[in-house]
Amino acid sequence: MKISIALATYNGAKYLTEQLESFAFQTRLPDELIVCDDLSGDKSIEILSSFADSSPFPVRIVRNEQNLGITRNFEKALSLCVGDLIFLSDQDDVWDKEKLSIVSAISEMHPDSNVIINDAMYTDENLVPAGLTVLQKVLTFSGRKMDHIAGCSTAITRTFRDFILPFPKSDCPAYDVYIHRWANLLDTKVVIPDVLQSWRIHGENNSDSEMNNANAISKAMLYKKYKNVNVSAEYLQKASEFRAMDKLILERDGELSLLRVGQNTKALRSEIERVIDAHEGRARLLEANWFQRQVTITSMLFKGHYRYFQGIKSFAKDLLN
């Protein structure tokens, strides 16, 4: 098995050296490191070039001609990898020396799985552990390990990469959300409970996601994040994104067998249609009168639509609002 690391960089000089060193200290070295730099204005390129000169494995550095943003930058880095298993990497974490060895071994133990994700320990900018892992945070919020979708902890097979790339030009969520939506839909994901890296939290993290901090998710946090958000529009946007996935299945029907997943095209499209119906149903609730709400909520309950949200919690919330 050949291993690639896809690293996306942008003004990451402050922490980049430690991440690169953690690659070099792996007990199972990668076969290549592909770096796409999104027009950094700091010393990121100099650091990368210096590392490439002494690296124990090949390093390819590509500097974008224009700023692509994080999702398109990762798309480009993934597209250039030739390994059988591709690890996605942020520029400011530090990996445990056994990460590549453990994840690649589990990939070989689960040949029908195309996406593998490990746990990570939240730390401060000096790598002092916060006492909370990403998977612990996910489980306290949703109770479902499959909701762990951090891109920086994810590895995918080249076959899976070939299926999902290029990302949709429109109706495309963040790169890690997109990857794990497919992984969960196709039931082709393994979640490793082992902590195999440090997730460094500092003032310059790229994402404003509620997962990008070392605090447990609370109702107050979610209220602050979503109090001014048009939730109906959010549900409709997700429905539109799933329609783009449905279109991809039609276009690449013949490639599903290469992924060695159990579902056929008809079953997958039916599942996507249920997801779309569920999100459009919740969007309608916000505009409905009391009677219409009760009818819609009851229909969603009997159709099993609440499993696409937070189950009984979401049902109770809709019922009481």
Secondary structure, 3 states (H helix, E strand, C coil): CCEEEEEEECCCHHHHHHHHHHHHCCCCCCCEEEEEECCCCCCHHHHHHHHHHHCCCCEEEEECCCCCCHHHHHHHHHHHCCCCEEEEECCCCEECCCHHHHHHHHHHHCCCCCEEEEEEEEECCCCCEEEEEHHHHHHHHCCCHHHCCCHHHEEEEHHHHHHHCCCCCCCCCCHHHHHHHHHHHCCCEEEEEEEEEEEECCCCCCCCCCCCCCCCCCHHHHHHHHCCCCHHHHHHHHHHHHHHHHHHHHHCHHHHHHHCCCCCHHHHHHHHHHHHHHHHHHHHHCCCCHHHHHHHHHHHHHHCHHHHCCCHHHHHHHHHC
